[in-house]
Every structure is written in C-alpha cells, then in structure tokens.
C-alpha cells in the first residue's frame, strides 16, 4: 500500500475504505479535507468505521460552532439544524467581530477541522456619509477579524496535521467599487491574504488549506429593503442564499484555492476585467450611484 490509516488505504490502482474499493475516488488525486472527509476534487466521501457518500456539510460534522452577534438568531438556527440532523451538536457563541481583542479565545475553545469565515457588512453610500467608526467596524469585521482567525487556526491546524479555512470574500474584491470603497477594499485584502497564506501553507503541510470563494450579489438581507428595491429587476439575476451556499460547499469539496461562485458571476468578472481600470470605475460608479439616489 502506498498510504493507509485506520480505515483508509490507497495504492496506485484503488482507494479502499475498510475492505471495500471506492471506485468513485481517484487514488492519484486523493487528499484529506479533514474531519474524516476525503476527496479527489470531483467526488467526496466521509469515512469512519463505516462510510457513506454525503450530500450536506452539516451531516459530516459532529459538532458545529455557530458564531454571530445575535444569540436569538443563533438559537433558532441551532434548533433547525439539530432537528434536521440528529447526530449534530451545535454550540452558539455570541460575539461581535468588530471586537478584535478576544479572538484568541475563540480559537482556543473551538476544536474544529473546518472554519468558515463568512461575516461581512458594508453600505452603498457616499464616502463622506460614513463615520470613522463605521469605516473601522467594516475593516475589523471584513478583514482584521478573519485575518486573525485565519492565522491562529492555521497555526493550530499545522499542529494537528490537517484543517481547512474557507474565507468568503466577494466579487467586489475583484475590481474597484466607488460608493462601496471600504467594503470592496476589505474584501480584496482578505482575498489577497488568503491566497498568499495558502501558498505558504502548501510548503508546510498540504493538508492545511486556506480556500477563497467570491460570490456575487446575493438575494439576502445584506442590503436594507430600500436599497434592495432600487436594484429593481436586476434582483432576479441574483443567486439565492441557499444556491450560493451549496456552490460554495461544492467548491470547497473540490479543494480549489480560489473560486468565483456562479456561472453568471464568472462571465461578468471575465468581461469586466477586459476593460481598462478607468472604464471599470466609471461603469461601477454609474450603477451604484443610481442605487443611492
């Protein structure tokens, strides 16, 4: 055997879970995602002393730590998930990511193999209407807090020998956004940090990863109702939160370092980046200025 552990073995021809051949997995491309989860970039399996192909991330988890500012919303989500997945235990942690001083306690108290940083907020408005506090809060939530968590969990995962951090950035990270200058800058900073750190980690342990995904505008509560109305008919082209989440998980399962989520968003980013920066700025500015009027 070229590789084996308690239940998984690999030779040049096959992948074995226990004494069974898993024909769906390519032995030449197999890697450990973490938490007893294996993939070849196309198919993914969860393996304990028995194994099954899994369709939902929550089904693969034994304990899920949920972190957000609203404990009431976290408890509702906990109830929903634990009713749907009987083997899942959810732990709710109330924390405001504008506070960057106590994040090490989160890392210390959460024994996990997968971290998903998906908190974020921003406003579409004239820069002068944002207070310094609002700008700093946006920077802390969208970049500084994820940076600290990514760094500390990466160090922890290196000690464990495996682990994945998934940073949810945005297509706003891929070109400049007048009237969303701070938001797009923080998402760009997080993307660049994540890509660079994943390359560093690849030289230390290939089973410790920092993956980056960039969803586009999503039909969610990110924007207030007045802003959503101003998007008008363009909202019908937005992906739903559920569809976005499924595509993000799929990208993670494939182990892609960087993914733009959704075909329409990939095409849009390709076309936008064919334009000179001056024209990108002008077009983005015209669209977003209409929204804030």
N, C-alpha and C positions, 0 to 999 in steps of 0.2 A: 504494500500500500504506500502511496505517495504521501498521504495525510490521513490521520484518524484521531478522534477523540472519543468520548464516552459512547456516542451513538452515531456519529457521522464519520464516514471514511470515503476517500477519493483515490482512485487510480487513474491511469491515462484514458481509460475507456468509460468509466461509470462513476456516479455518485451513489453512495449507499447510506440509507438511514436504517440503522439496525441491520437486519439481514435482507433488506429489500432494496432493489435497484430503483432509483428515482430517474426515470428516463427523460423527464422534462428538464433536468438540470445539466448544463454543460460542464463537465469536470475541469475543462481548461479555463473556464471563466468564473468558477465558483468563488464567492467571498462571503465573509461573515458580516451581516448587517448589525448584529447584536441581539441580546435577549433571546438566544436560541433560534435566531432567524437567519436564513441563508438565501442567497440569490445568485443568479448568473447574469443579471442585467435584463432578463426577459421574464423568467418565472421566479417566484419566491415561495419558500416553504418555511414553516415553523416546525421545529423538531425538539421533542422531549424523548421520553422512553417510547412514546408512540408519536406519530406525526400526521399532520393533515395540511392540505393547502388552504391558506387563509385569504379571505377577501376583505377583511376590515381590520384596521390598525388596532382598535380597541380590543378585538378578540385575541390579539397576540400579546397583549400586555397583562401583567399580573397586578401591578399597582400603577395608578395614574395620578400624578401630582398636577393639580389644576391651580394656576396662579393668576389672579386678577385683582382689580380694585374693589369690585362688588362681591361681597360674600353671599348675598342673596342670590345673585345670578349663578355663582359657582355652585351653590347648594342645589339649585334647580337642575343644572347640568349634571351634577353628581347623581341625583335621583334618576334622571333619564338614562344615563349610561349604565348604572348598576342594575336597573330594571331590565335593560336590553341585554346586558352581558353579565350573567350570573357569577362568573368567576372573577370579575373585575372589582377591585377595591379602589375607590377614588379618595384622594386626600385634598381638601381645599385649603389654599393658603391665600389669605388676604394680603396683598402687597401692592404698593403704588410705585411703579418703576421710575417715577420722577425722583425718588429717593435712591441715590446710587451708593449710599454708605453702608448698607447692611446686606448686600447681595451675597457675600461670602457665606452667610448663614443659610441661605437658600441652597447653595452648592453643598454645604456640609450636611444638611439634613435630608437631602433628596438623593437616595441611592437608585440611580436610573442608568439605562443604557442608551436612551434616546432623549434628546432635548429639542423642543420646537419653540423657537423664538418668533412669535407672530404678533406681539403687541405693536401698536403703532397708531399715531394720530397726526392730523395736520389740518390746516384750514386753507381754503381758496380765498385769498383776500389781498388787498394792497399791503405791502410790507410794513408801511407806517402805521397800520391799524393794529399790529401785533405788539404787545408789550414785551419788554425784555424777558420777563418771567415766562411768557408763553413760548418765546423762542427757545429759552433754555430748557423748558419742560419737554418740548418737541425733540430737542437734541438728546436729552437724557433718555427718553422713552425709546426713541427710534434708533439710537446709535450707542450711547455710552453704556446703558444697562445691558443691551445684547452683547456688546463687546466684552464687558466684564464677565458675564455669564459664559460666553463662548470660550474665553481664555481660561477661566477657572475649571470649567467642565472638561476642556481639552486636556488640561494637566491631570485631572482626576481620571479621565479615560485612558491616558497613557499609562498610568499606574495600574489600572485594571487590565489593560491589554486590548480593549475594544470599546467602541461607543460612537454614536453619531449625533452631531448637532445640525439641525436644519434651521437655517435663517431665512425667514420670509421677508424678502426685500420688495421690490415693486418695479414695474416697467418705468416708473418715474425716475428710477436710478439710472436709466439708460440714455436719457437726454435731459436738457435743462428745461425747467418749468417756471416761467415768470408767473407771479401770483401764487406760487407754491414753492418759493425758493428754498426755504429752510427744510421743508419736508423732502423735496427731491434731493437736496444735498445730503441729508442724513441717510436716506436710503442708498444713495450712491456710495457713501462712506462705508456703510455696513457691507454692501456687496463687495467692494474692493478689499476690505479687511478679510472677509470670509474666504474669498478666492485665494488671497495670498497665504492665509493661515493653512488652508487645506493643502497647498503645495508644500509648505514647511512640514506639515504632519506626515505627508507621503514619504518623507525621508526618515521618519522615526518609526512609524507603525502604520501600515496600510489599512489596518482595521479600525483606525481612529480617523473619522472624517468630519469635515465641515462642508455641508452642502448648501447651495444657494438657489432659491426659486424666486422668480419675478412674475407674480400675477399682474394682470392689468386691472382697470376699473371693474369693480365687482358690485353686484346688487346686494348691498348690505347696509348697515347703519353707520358706515364710516362717515358719510356726509349727512348733514342735517336735512330735514324734509324740504326746506325752501331751496336748498342747493340741488337736491335730487329732482325737484320739479323743473328746474331750469335746464337740466340735461335733456328734458323732453323725450323725443322719440329715440334718441341715441341709447336710452336705458335698455331698450330691447336687445341691443347687441352685447350688453354686459353679461358675463357669466354669473350664475348663481353662486352663493357661498358654498353650497353642497357640491356643485360640479367642480368648483375651484379646489376645494379640499381633496376631492378624490383624485384629481390630476396631480396635485402636489404630492400626495402619498405615492402615486404611481411613479413619479419622477424620483422620489427618494428610494423606492424599492429598486430602481434601476441603477442606483449609485451614481447618478450624474452630478458632477461638480456644479454645473450651472444649467438652469432650465428656465425658459420663458414659458409660462403656463397658458396654453390655449393656442390653437392654430391661428385664429384671427389676430391675436396679440403678436405672434411670431412674424406674421406677414407685415403687420403695421410697423414693428420695430425695424424690419429689414428695409422697408420703403423710407421710413423717416431717416435712417442713417445713410441713405443715398444722398440726402440733401446736405448742402453746406450748413454749418452751425448757425450762421446768421439767419437763414431761412427757417431752420428748425425753431429758433427762438421767436421769430415773427409769427409763425403759424400757431405755435403753442400759446403765445401771448394773446393772439386774437380770439382763440377758442375759449381760454379761461377768463379773459376779460368780459366776455359776453355772459359768463356764468355769474359773475359777481355784481353785474349791473342790476 
